[in-house]
């Protein structure tokens, strides 16, 4: 009787978990989820073949990697912590800036970046940035990543993600239609990227054809035999195409007449199309076109303002989000509550703004020294400060 009543009055302890994630897990629990995009195509057609994408990625990666970080514990700045030493020398082959450049570069090209922590006696001793195209997410029963598969050739290594041990940190850019992978800025600018590359290919083909618009050879009165057609085509390719033959007069015989086609480079207007596509690519990456040398207002005042906007709207949010993820990933090994933030005073583009802030804070006599330090982004005076 008591056992029967207990079914009505006693309820099992409720486990805290998302009810939505359990539904997601039904589709792919325990199986690697392959990225829906072609990373090789994005890197080849974008970063390797497009100057605007290449410069945008490098500009963001180099600026973000060169920004110094401040470590805080309980509001006090720490200058001698093991995490700072690890980020300064993450592994035996890379320095801190090169390591972070790879991290931010992968994030911009793929929308995803992966860090591996090599632990010794429960503490991370090395950090490695892994290629996104080799990594696959393995969701668990609750829909969250339970492991990561890293494949090189025919060999696959699985990194299990335990609650107390997470050897892989997965960084992503926001993707509204994917549960596990981030969205690359190149995907958002895919149409503009194709237009920019196609305009460059058009210009190159035009130069290869002696910078002349295509036309037609018209035969009057009769038709050419197959042998005559092949000979004429071969002579045109040999004697009248290419930069070395630019301006060479066309010698016609046998009733041939040259009729230029109405479509010209001016009609195609590929120069304007290419410039518009370049600005759209820069927009997707969050890089002001002025910093890439694209057409526009190029005065000193505009350049300085564009540089400030670049740091305020692109670099600082990216570095803050990445630093927050890294310190939350690493701090359990040290048993401490830490925070990692960019040092805004190290940004030359923001020197005027920071100087104004320092002047206002210094004049505030009602604030203590520690409160003034916190107001300008530094921690309270503590151990190692």
Buried (B, 14 or more C-beta within 10 A) or exposed (E): EEEEEEEEEEEEEEEEEEEEBEEBBEEBBEEBBEBEBEBEEBBEBBBEBBEBBEBBBBBBBBBBBBBEBBBBBEBBBBEEBBBBEBBEEBBEEBEBBEBBBBBBBBBBBBBBBBBBBEEEEEEBEBBBBBBBBBBBBBBBEBBBBBBBBBBEEEEEEEBEBEEEEBBBBBBBBEBEEBBBBBBBBBBBBBEBBEBBBBBBEBBEEBEEBBEBBEEEBEBEEEEBEEEEEEEBEEEBEEEBBBEEBEEEEEEEEEEBEEEEEEEEBEEBEBEEBBBBBBBBBBBBBBBBBBBBEBEEEEEEEEBEBBBBBBBBEBBBEBBBEBBEBBBBBBBEBBEEEBBBBBEBBBBEBBEEEBEEBBEEBEEEEEBEEBEBBBBBBBBBEBEEB
